């Protein structure tokens, strides 16, 4: 009898270990939740030496959720409404690979075409970027071969191209991506549409400069966009930004990159040139949650519940 029990124990032992061993999830999707805080501090209208102040809306809390498939076939972003009875705003991104080393990303009737040329040139719609060899090889692998629109958005994060609006929902810290100091944009030639006409454009040349450690010192973009290093404190890397968004608006900002959380904070103002009105604001990301799952949530409510919100 004892011998029989020992034999049964030996036979069943692997099964016991299998039951006790944690089973790996076949990860097919990454889910992310981002909380962004906007503080509208109000605006001033300037009349010669006088001005009038209009109170802002105060603190506005925005929640975004994203579904990122392992194969990057279709990325979906939702912006939740404060009124839970209303449907979230939905942004769906997909892609199509073309001939001649190019890939096109689509969203809501808009598109961004990326072509990998020779000598480290990358063409984005009508704009040309020159990058160093390390960044070119990285982007070709990630953007063209793996169809990662998140890596494309990170590459274009300064947002001075006309495609910045379509990529806006993705231009947040969705995955704690850190700047790689070996990846460098050397220069760019940008073609911005003149919003006052149907067929005219402004052309700008951009030059990037770095310190000996590969940290960005400045982006010199004529009167379109200029970014300059201010300080590298214990907690933040700070830059000043002067952004001539279009011929009607001018934005001044101080950006703070949190070196630990990698969250960006912006303190700035936007001036409407035609009416001499300046609006002051602060914007920062306050939260990031990431989940790895094997099944796509059926509804937004189900996804929010998974995050415990």
C-alpha positions in Angstrom: 0.0 0.0 0.0 2.8 2.4 0.9 4.5 1.6 -2.3 1.4 2.4 -4.3 1.0 5.8 -2.5 4.6 6.6 -3.3 4.1 5.8 -7.0 0.9 7.9 -7.2 2.8 10.8 -5.5 5.6 10.6 -8.0 3.2 10.6 -10.9 1.2 13.5 -9.6 4.1 15.6 -8.5 4.6 17.4 -11.9 0.9 18.2 -11.9 1.1 19.8 -8.5 4.0 22.0 -9.6 2.1 23.0 -12.8 -0.9 24.1 -10.7 1.2 26.1 -8.3 3.3 27.7 -11.0 2.0 31.2 -12.1 0.6 31.0 -15.6 2.0 33.6 -18.1 -0.5 35.9 -19.8 -0.4 35.8 -23.6 -0.1 39.5 -23.9 -2.0 40.8 -26.9 -2.8 44.3 -25.8 -1.4 47.1 -23.6 -3.9 49.4 -22.0 -3.0 52.8 -20.7 -4.8 55.5 -18.8 -3.5 59.1 -18.7 -4.8 61.9 -16.5 -4.0 65.4 -17.7 -4.6 68.6 -15.8 -5.3 72.0 -17.5 -5.5 75.1 -15.4 -7.1 78.1 -17.2 -5.8 81.1 -15.4 -7.7 83.6 -17.5 -6.9 86.2 -20.1 -6.0 89.8 -20.6 -7.0 92.1 -23.5 -4.5 94.9 -24.0 -5.5 98.4 -25.2 -2.5 100.7 -25.5 -1.6 101.1 -21.8 -4.8 99.6 -20.4 -6.0 96.0 -20.1 -9.0 94.1 -19.1 -9.0 90.7 -17.3 -11.4 87.8 -17.9 -11.5 85.0 -15.3 -10.6 81.5 -16.6 -12.3 78.2 -16.1 -9.9 77.1 -13.4 -8.8 73.5 -13.1 -10.0 71.0 -15.8 -9.3 67.3 -15.4 -9.0 65.3 -18.6 -8.8 61.5 -18.7 -7.6 59.6 -21.8 -7.4 55.8 -22.3 -5.6 53.9 -25.0 -5.6 50.4 -26.5 -2.3 49.4 -28.1 -2.2 46.0 -29.8 1.0 44.1 -29.8 1.0 44.1 -33.6 0.2 47.9 -33.7 -2.5 47.2 -36.3 -5.1 49.6 -34.9 -4.4 52.0 -32.1 -7.5 53.5 -30.3 -7.6 56.5 -28.0 -10.6 57.7 -26.0 -11.0 61.0 -24.4 -13.6 60.7 -21.6 -16.3 63.2 -21.0 -16.8 64.7 -17.6 -20.5 64.0 -18.2 -20.5 60.2 -18.0 -23.8 60.0 -19.9 -22.1 61.3 -23.0 -20.0 59.0 -25.3 -16.2 59.4 -25.1 -14.4 61.1 -28.0 -12.8 58.3 -30.1 -9.6 58.5 -32.2 -8.6 55.4 -34.3 -5.3 55.1 -36.0 -4.4 52.5 -38.6 -1.7 52.2 -41.3 -0.9 51.1 -44.9 2.6 50.3 -46.1 3.4 51.6 -49.5 6.2 51.0 -52.0 9.5 52.9 -51.9 10.1 52.5 -48.1 7.1 54.5 -47.0 4.2 53.9 -44.6 1.0 56.0 -44.2 -0.9 56.4 -40.9 -4.6 57.4 -41.0 -7.0 58.9 -38.5 -10.4 60.6 -39.1 -9.8 61.3 -42.8 -6.3 62.8 -42.1 -3.1 61.1 -43.0 0.6 61.2 -42.2 2.9 59.7 -44.8 6.5 58.7 -43.7 9.2 57.9 -46.3 12.7 56.7 -45.5 15.0 58.2 -48.0 18.8 58.1 -48.5 21.5 59.6 -46.4 19.4 59.6 -43.2 16.6 61.7 -44.7 13.0 61.0 -43.4 10.2 62.7 -45.3 7.0 63.3 -43.3 4.3 64.5 -45.7 6.0 67.5 -47.3 8.6 68.0 -44.5 12.2 66.7 -44.5 14.1 65.7 -41.4 17.8 64.8 -41.3 18.7 62.5 -38.4 21.9 60.8 -37.3 22.6 57.2 -38.3 21.5 55.7 -34.9 18.1 57.4 -35.0 17.5 56.6 -38.7 18.0 52.9 -38.1 15.9 52.9 -35.0 13.0 54.8 -36.7 13.1 52.6 -39.8 12.8 49.5 -37.6 10.1 50.9 -35.3 8.0 53.1 -37.6 8.4 51.3 -41.0 8.9 47.7 -40.1 6.9 47.5 -36.8 4.4 50.3 -37.7 4.7 52.0 -34.3 2.8 55.3 -34.5 3.9 56.0 -30.9 7.6 56.1 -31.9 6.6 58.3 -34.9 4.8 60.7 -32.5 7.7 60.7 -30.1 10.0 61.6 -33.0 7.7 64.5 -33.9 6.8 65.5 -30.3 7.8 69.2 -30.7 4.8 69.6 -32.9 5.7 72.3 -35.4 4.5 70.3 -38.4 1.0 70.6 -39.8 0.3 67.0 -38.8 0.7 67.8 -35.1 -3.1 68.0 -34.6 -3.7 64.5 -36.0 -1.0 63.1 -33.7 -2.2 65.2 -30.7 -4.0 62.4 -28.8 -0.8 60.3 -29.0 1.5 63.0 -27.9 1.3 62.2 -24.2 3.4 60.0 -21.9 1.6 56.7 -22.8 4.5 54.4 -21.9 7.3 56.2 -19.9 9.5 56.6 -23.0 12.8 58.3 -22.2 14.9 60.4 -24.5 17.8 58.5 -26.0 20.8 60.9 -26.2 22.2 58.9 -29.1 19.1 59.7 -31.2 19.5 63.1 -32.8 17.6 65.2 -35.3 20.2 67.3 -37.1 17.9 69.6 -39.1 14.5 69.9 -40.6 12.8 71.7 -43.5 9.2 72.4 -42.7 6.3 73.5 -44.9 3.4 75.0 -42.9 0.1 75.9 -44.5 -1.0 79.6 -44.6 -4.3 79.5 -42.9 -5.4 82.7 -44.6 -5.2 81.1 -48.1 -6.0 77.8 -49.8 -2.8 77.2 -51.6 0.1 79.1 -50.0 2.7 77.8 -47.5 5.4 79.1 -45.2 8.8 77.4 -45.4 11.1 77.2 -42.4 14.5 75.8 -41.7 15.3 74.2 -38.3 18.7 73.5 -36.8 19.2 71.3 -33.7 22.1 71.7 -31.3 23.3 69.3 -28.5 25.8 69.4 -25.7 28.7 67.0 -25.3 26.4 64.4 -23.6 23.8 64.5 -26.4 21.3 66.6 -24.4 19.3 69.0 -26.6 20.5 72.6 -26.2 18.3 74.3 -28.7 16.0 74.1 -31.7 16.4 77.2 -34.0 13.4 77.5 -36.3 13.5 81.1 -37.5 10.3 82.8 -36.4 8.2 79.6 -36.4 9.5 77.6 -33.4 12.5 78.1 -31.0 13.3 76.0 -28.0 16.2 76.7 -25.7 17.7 74.9 -22.7 17.3 76.8 -19.4 18.4 74.6 -16.6 19.0 71.0 -15.4 18.0 70.9 -11.8 17.8 67.9 -9.5 14.2 67.2 -10.5 13.5 68.9 -13.8 15.1 69.7 -17.2 13.7 73.1 -18.2 13.3 74.7 -21.7 11.8 77.9 -23.0 9.7 77.6 -26.1 8.5 80.4 -28.5 6.0 78.9 -30.9 4.6 80.9 -33.8 1.8 78.4 -34.2 0.4 80.2 -37.2 0.1 83.7 -38.5 -2.6 84.6 -35.9 -1.2 83.1 -32.6 2.0 83.2 -30.7 2.7 81.0 -27.7 5.4 81.4 -25.0 6.0 78.4 -22.7 8.4 77.1 -20.1 8.5 73.3 -20.1 9.5 71.1 -17.2 10.5 67.5 -17.9 10.4 65.5 -14.6 13.5 63.3 -14.8 11.9 60.6 -12.6 8.3 60.3 -13.8 9.1 61.6 -17.3 5.9 63.7 -17.2 5.9 67.0 -19.0 4.6 70.2 -17.4 3.9 73.4 -19.3 3.5 77.0 -18.0 2.6 79.4 -20.7 0.5 81.9 -22.5 -1.0 82.1 -26.0 -1.5 85.5 -27.7 -4.2 86.1 -30.3 -2.3 88.7 -32.3 -5.3 90.3 -34.1 -7.1 91.3 -30.9 -4.1 91.6 -28.5 -5.5 88.9 -26.1 -3.2 86.7 -24.0 -4.5 83.6 -22.3 -2.5 82.1 -19.4 -2.4 78.4 -18.5 -0.6 75.5 -16.9 -0.8 72.0 -18.2 0.6 68.8 -16.7 0.2 65.0 -16.7 -0.6 63.7 -13.2 -1.2 60.0 -13.7 -0.2 57.1 -15.9 -1.5 53.5 -15.5 -0.5 50.6 -17.7 -2.0 47.1 -18.0 -1.1 44.1 -20.1 -4.0 41.8 -21.1 -4.8 39.0 -23.5 -8.3 40.2 -24.5 -9.4 43.6 -25.8 -12.0 45.2 -23.5 -15.5 45.1 -25.0 -16.4 48.6 -23.8 -14.8 51.8 -22.5 -16.6 51.3 -19.2 -15.1 47.8 -18.9 -11.6 49.2 -19.5 -12.0 52.0 -16.9 -13.2 49.4 -14.4 -10.0 47.4 -15.0 -7.9 50.4 -14.0 -9.9 50.8 -10.8 -11.3 54.2 -11.8 
